[in-house]
């Protein structure tokens, strides 16, 4: 995946499959930006997210996990999201759940957090795509899907209350 830095709308960006395409797309990207970012493509991987909550006493819970119906490469806003995930194995579910708790603790986040992953189903390798330490649209979906009052709990945690 090649991206022109500081450009909106994907300008100067694209997937590169060989050296010839790399040379061409780097030239295009450098025409619109002084910096080019090159990273591994995760197109085709599963996109999974976890809603995690942590209080000031280091108690953590995963409220919900969700899975995009479409693989990585299809914009989340144009995809269907299901909660809970439907295609993760038990090992994959627990691997990402454990990673979510480690991440929220390591970053010192107190409150609600959404963590998005790309998961390669053939190797069980995953990458963290995004961490949002705030209530979001995903949080609203998680609350609706589970009946868990995420916004209320996040507000109580912000006031110094614990999860339990």
N, C-alpha and C positions, 0 to 999 in steps of 0.2 A: 504494500500500500504506500503510495507516494502522495504527499500533501504539500502544497505550497503554504508556508506559514503566514498567518495574519490575513488570510483571505476568506471571504464569506461565500456561501453557496457552493462550495466544492470547486471553486475556480482553481485550476492548476493541479487538480487532484485526480487520482485514478489508481486502478490496480495494474501492476506491471508483471508480466509473465516471463520476460527474457531480457537480455542485455540490450538488444536493439530498442525495445519499447522503453526501457529504463533511460537510455540516452535521449530519446525523443521527448519523453514526458518530463525529464529534468529540464530540458531546454524550454519547454512550454511553461513549466512552473517558475523557473528563474526569470522569465519575462514578466511575471506578475508579482514576484516576491523575491527579496534578497536571500531568503532561507528556504530550504527544502527539508522536509522530514520524511524519513524512510522507516517504515515499521512493518512487522509481519502482518499479513492479512489473516483475519479470522472469519472471512466470508464462508458461510455454510455451517459454522458451528452453532450450537444451541445458545440461545440468549436466556439467561435465568437471573432472577432478582430475589433478594431476601430483604424483608423488613425486620430490622433488629432494634431492640430498645435496651438501653443501659441506664442504671441509676447511679447516684453518687456513692453508693455502697458496693459498686462493681457487680451488682446482680444484672444478668443479661437474659433476655428471652428473644427467640425468633418468633415473630407473630405469624408470619406467612411467607411462603415462597411462591413465586409466579414464574411462568414460562411463556415466552413468545411462541406462538404457533408457527411463525415463519423463522427461518434461520437468520443468523447474522448476515448483514448485507441488505436486508429489507428494513426500512426505517420503522422504528417501534410505533410511531404514530400511524403507520399504515398497516399494522399487523394486529392480530387478535392476541390478547393475553389471557391465559387461563390460570386460575388459582384454585387449589394448589397445582403444582407442576404435575404433568401426566406421564412424561416419558423418562424421567430420571430413575435410575436404579437406586436401591436403598443406599448403596455405597456412595454414589454420586451425591445424593441428597445430604447425607451426613458429612461428607467431605466439604461441601460448600457451606453447610450450616456451621461446622467447626471453624472454617476460614472466616465466616462472617463475624463470629464472636471474637476471634483473635484480632480481626481488623478494627472493630469498634473499640476494643480495649486498647490496642496499640496506639490508635489515634487519639485516645483519651476523650472520645465523644460521650457526652452525657445527654440523653434524650433519644429521639427517634432517628433512625438512619436507614437509608436505602442503599444496598450494595448490589451492583449489576456485574454479572459475569458472562464471559464467553466460555463455553465448554465444548471441547473436542470430543464427541461421543466415541470416536475410535480409539483414543489414547487415554481418556479421562484427564487430560491436561486442561487446565483452565487459566484464564487471565482475568484480572479485575479490570472492568471497563470504566466504571464510574462509582464514586462514593458520594452520596448526597446526605449531609448531616442536617436534614430539615424535613418537615412534612412536605409531601409532594402529591402529584396526581396518583402515583403508585401507592402512596400511603392511604389515600382515599379508597382506592380499589381494594387494598388489603383489609381495611376496616369493614368495608361493605361485604367482602367475601367471607370474613371470619366472624363478624359481629364484635370484634375487639375494638374498644374506643380509643384508637391511637392518639387522636388529638387531645382528648381529655387526659390520658395518661402522660403524654408529653408535657402538657401544661402543669400537671401536678409535679412531675420530675423537675421542671424549671423552677418550681417553688420550693424545691428541696425535699420533697417526699420521695420515699422509696417505692420500688415495685411491689414489695410484699408487706 
